[in-house]
Amino acid sequence: MSAPAVLETRDLSCVFNVRQGMFKPKRPLAAVNGVSLQVAKGEVLGLVGESGCGKSTLARMLLGLQAATAGDVLIDGQPLSGLDRKDLTRRIQPIFQDPYSSLNPRKSIGSIISLPLRVHGVGGPADWEREVKKIMDLCGLPARAYDSYPNQLSGGQRQRVAIARALVMRPEVVICDEPTSALDVSVQSQILNLLLDLRREFDLTYVLISHNLAVVEHIATRVAVMYLGRIIEETDSRNLFAQPRHPYTRALLNSVLTPEPGLGVPDANLGAPFPNPID
């Protein structure tokens, strides 16, 4: 890898003990199983896989919200466990899936976006307002929205607020967990293009978690395919979509719905039953 890794995982694992029934003992479920990844500065790593494969658990571990059973997460070569919580949040920020539940409905947009500045003690009220309005403009939010509340905005505008809140402290890495899946199709491309513009503006590094392969193909420079807690294939975006090597990756690509009439529902050839991660 030519550029140094700004975010790295080494044999990262997370195991939950799951009860199978009232009188049955708990059994271990490896949500993340020995994942090793390196994300270079300025890169967009797309993490794809079906629901339940461990993507969101991995995202929480990257953010320091979920403790690892084994392995390490490093940012700029430093383990997350050794970093102060405020120092960590200066460097890495999340953009959550649902803009309807990730924003406090009782707070104004200006208060929501300025919260990181206030928590970290950066400047005073005049500085907060200036920085918030600057990032709002970069995120395509009108100045009049500063005193508005989330219920007065559309879904796309709410997600722009969530993006502005994540970027107001100028982090190095942004974890995007399904950032467009709760939005209308017409708005999704606007948000994706905004993320690309902001990446160039602030020299950001993204980890984009999604099950939407079209979104990943549009924005990611490199893709890692996750299946039952493991990374089974990792390569640059162009190669993965042109020549997938792993059978599961080929099955994922074959499962994408097509608008062509008469083709029906695609068959991924994965069998009828869903895989059980406990087994």
VOGU-3710 file (C-alpha; in Angstrom, 3 decimals, decimal comma):
1> msapavletr> 0,000/0,000/0,000  1,589/3,260/-1,149  0,006/5,604/1,403  0,387/4,934/5,144  -2,537/3,266/6,888  -4,549/5,779/8,906  -6,902/3,057/10,209  -5,973/-0,579/10,746  -7,404/-3,722/12,311  -5,281/-6,707/13,322
11> dlscvfnvrq> -6,980/-10,101/13,768  -10,021/-8,317/15,168  -12,704/-10,529/16,707  -15,913/-10,001/18,641  -17,762/-12,949/20,165  -21,194/-12,797/21,805  -22,649/-15,545/23,973  -26,156/-16,209/22,686  -28,835/-18,169/24,554  -30,630/-20,714/22,336
21> gmfkpkrpla> -33,554/-21,291/24,669  -34,721/-21,208/28,277  -33,062/-24,491/29,260  -30,209/-24,534/26,764  -26,692/-23,264/27,500  -25,343/-20,203/25,759  -23,312/-20,702/22,616  -20,636/-18,395/21,195  -21,464/-16,345/18,110  -18,451/-14,819/16,327
31> avngvslqva> -19,924/-11,624/14,870  -16,443/-10,535/13,738  -13,884/-13,276/13,240  -10,192/-12,430/12,721  -10,619/-9,343/10,508  -7,413/-7,622/9,371  -7,800/-4,471/7,276  -5,723/-1,445/6,366  -7,286/1,819/5,209  -4,886/4,315/3,638
41> kgevlglvge> -5,263/8,067/4,009  -7,705/9,479/1,468  -9,089/6,054/0,588  -12,739/4,974/0,485  -13,038/1,390/1,697  -16,382/-0,187/0,886  -17,416/-2,981/3,256  -20,175/-5,118/1,759  -22,086/-8,240/2,735  -25,564/-9,480/3,518
51> sgcgkstlar> -27,469/-8,502/6,667  -26,063/-10,218/9,755  -22,547/-10,714/8,390  -20,981/-8,443/11,050  -20,616/-5,117/9,218  -22,272/-2,929/11,860  -20,492/-4,729/14,723  -17,200/-4,002/12,980  -18,251/-0,362/12,589  -18,936/-0,051/16,318
61> mllglqaata> -15,523/-1,567/17,065  -13,824/0,912/14,737  -15,553/3,725/16,632  -14,576/2,312/20,019  -18,225/1,687/20,933  -17,870/-2,114/21,088  -15,019/-3,849/22,910  -13,026/-6,414/20,968  -12,797/-9,979/22,207  -9,391/-10,266/20,529
71> gdvlidgqpl> -7,193/-8,219/18,223  -6,580/-4,481/17,929  -7,892/-1,386/16,164  -5,227/1,232/15,440  -5,528/4,801/14,194  -2,286/6,372/13,003  -0,527/3,378/14,531  -1,988/3,963/18,011  -4,357/1,415/19,616  -7,827/2,807/20,253
81> sgldrkdltr> -7,736/1,379/23,771  -4,847/3,704/24,645  -6,511/6,882/23,394  -8,506/9,368/25,427  -12,182/9,385/24,426  -12,059/13,034/23,316  -8,877/12,463/21,325  -10,524/9,499/19,622  -13,634/11,466/18,664  -11,479/14,228/17,194
91> riqpifqdpy> -9,974/11,681/14,814  -12,883/9,439/13,884  -16,585/10,212/13,518  -19,695/8,276/12,432  -22,509/9,001/10,001  -25,399/6,783/11,017  -27,985/5,065/8,861  -31,214/6,725/9,978  -31,243/10,546/10,053  -34,682/10,431/11,688
101> sslnprksig> -33,377/8,812/14,887  -29,760/10,047/15,000  -30,754/13,702/15,571  -32,235/15,025/18,812  -35,713/16,357/17,940  -35,619/18,795/20,873  -32,470/20,586/19,688  -32,105/23,149/16,913  -29,883/22,383/13,920  -27,313/24,921/15,091
111> siislplrvh> -27,190/23,289/18,526  -26,879/19,775/17,043  -23,995/20,635/14,721  -22,153/22,738/17,322  -22,310/20,031/20,012  -18,843/18,562/19,218  -17,305/22,052/19,388  -18,932/22,684/22,761  -17,933/19,282/24,174  -14,302/19,804/23,146
121> gvggpadwer> -14,254/23,427/24,312  -13,261/24,828/20,926  -13,765/28,598/20,941  -16,814/30,455/22,223  -20,419/31,038/21,091  -19,413/33,382/18,250  -16,853/30,855/16,984  -19,403/28,022/17,199  -21,948/29,916/15,115  -19,341/30,868/12,510
131> evkkimdlcg> -18,012/27,309/12,174  -21,490/25,779/12,080  -22,677/28,111/9,323  -19,500/27,429/7,353  -19,934/23,646/7,481  -23,671/24,005/6,776  -22,859/25,874/3,576  -20,355/23,189/2,529  -22,984/20,506/3,180  -25,622/22,273/1,096
141> lparaydsyp> -27,820/23,423/3,990  -29,447/26,879/3,803  -28,488/29,410/6,482  -32,132/29,660/7,585  -31,952/26,051/8,809  -29,666/27,137/11,672  -32,640/27,851/13,960  -34,853/25,067/12,575  -35,568/21,686/14,180  -35,147/18,223/12,640
151> nqlsggqrqr> -38,890/17,725/12,125  -38,903/20,784/9,848  -36,374/19,235/7,448  -36,594/16,530/4,798  -34,771/13,206/5,121  -31,986/14,338/2,809  -31,535/17,586/4,741  -31,413/15,677/8,038  -28,656/13,459/6,672  -26,766/16,588/5,601
161> vaiaralvmr> -27,061/17,789/9,206  -25,632/14,466/10,417  -22,747/14,843/7,947  -22,105/18,422/9,074  -22,064/17,340/12,722  -19,555/14,592/11,910  -17,238/16,955/10,015  -17,360/20,092/12,141  -14,307/18,886/14,133  -12,423/18,008/10,910
171> pevvicdept> -11,826/14,294/11,710  -9,375/12,111/9,795  -11,693/9,116/9,350  -15,464/8,935/8,864  -17,370/5,663/9,354  -20,441/5,731/7,108  -22,866/2,993/8,170  -25,469/2,702/5,392  -25,622/6,522/5,007  -28,194/6,475/2,171
181> saldvsvqsq> -30,358/3,402/2,805  -33,073/5,350/4,668  -33,351/7,976/1,896  -35,360/8,183/-1,309  -33,519/7,002/-4,405  -33,651/10,525/-5,844  -31,782/11,870/-2,796  -29,219/9,072/-2,469  -27,054/10,253/-5,365  -27,018/13,803/-3,977
191> ilnllldlrr> -25,716/12,570/-0,617  -23,104/10,321/-2,261  -21,839/13,159/-4,438  -21,729/15,397/-1,370  -19,594/12,822/0,452  -17,199/12,710/-2,508  -16,964/16,515/-2,629  -16,289/16,707/1,129  -13,665/13,982/0,830  -11,725/16,181/-1,596
201> efdltyvlis> -12,358/19,337/0,452  -11,097/17,926/3,775  -8,836/15,074/2,558  -11,056/12,577/4,364  -10,791/8,813/4,672  -14,074/6,881/4,516  -15,120/3,416/5,588  -18,438/2,918/3,778  -20,558/0,066/5,107  -23,371/-0,966/2,806
211> hnlavvehia> -25,289/-3,845/1,271  -26,077/-1,697/-1,776  -23,489/-2,677/-4,365  -24,402/0,195/-6,687  -23,565/2,708/-3,931  -20,255/0,989/-3,210  -19,306/0,851/-6,883  -20,015/4,584/-7,217  -17,979/5,820/-4,267  -15,458/3,178/-3,097
221> trvavmylgr> -11,841/2,958/-4,236  -11,380/-0,471/-2,623  -13,896/-3,096/-1,511  -13,818/-5,762/1,199  -16,487/-8,485/1,092  -17,624/-9,813/4,468  -19,295/-13,165/5,084  -20,156/-14,613/8,520  -17,709/-12,300/10,293  -14,751/-12,855/7,948
231> iieetdsrnl> -13,265/-10,872/5,070  -13,337/-13,295/2,152  -12,203/-11,003/-0,674  -10,499/-7,609/-0,775  -9,394/-5,731/-3,868  -9,832/-2,419/-5,670  -13,349/-1,529/-6,737  -12,823/-1,873/-10,484  -11,368/-5,373/-10,243  -14,009/-6,639/-7,844
241> faqprhpytr> -16,943/-5,614/-10,021  -15,237/-6,706/-13,256  -13,677/-9,994/-12,095  -14,946/-11,212/-8,704  -12,878/-14,200/-7,580  -14,724/-15,631/-4,578  -17,956/-17,596/-5,217  -19,799/-15,612/-2,549  -18,765/-12,305/-4,161  -20,068/-13,572/-7,510
251> allnsvltpe> -23,310/-14,595/-5,803  -23,702/-11,120/-4,308  -23,215/-9,472/-7,693  -25,654/-11,894/-9,301  -28,303/-11,108/-6,670  -28,669/-7,462/-7,742  -32,137/-6,698/-9,104  -32,259/-5,516/-12,714  -34,817/-3,134/-14,256  -34,959/-5,222/-17,443
261> pglgvpdanl> -38,469/-6,651/-17,907  -38,967/-10,383/-18,098  -35,831/-11,384/-16,180  -37,642/-11,896/-12,886  -35,920/-12,234/-9,510  -32,241/-13,225/-9,869  -31,039/-16,520/-8,431  -27,856/-16,130/-6,367  -27,421/-19,923/-6,171  -26,776/-19,799/-2,427
271> gapfpnpid> -29,480/-22,301/-1,482  -32,808/-21,775/0,282  -31,824/-21,612/3,987  -29,953/-18,661/5,470  -26,539/-19,455/7,013  -26,504/-19,720/10,793  -23,532/-17,735/12,212  -23,574/-19,869/15,388  -22,851/-22,942/13,265
//
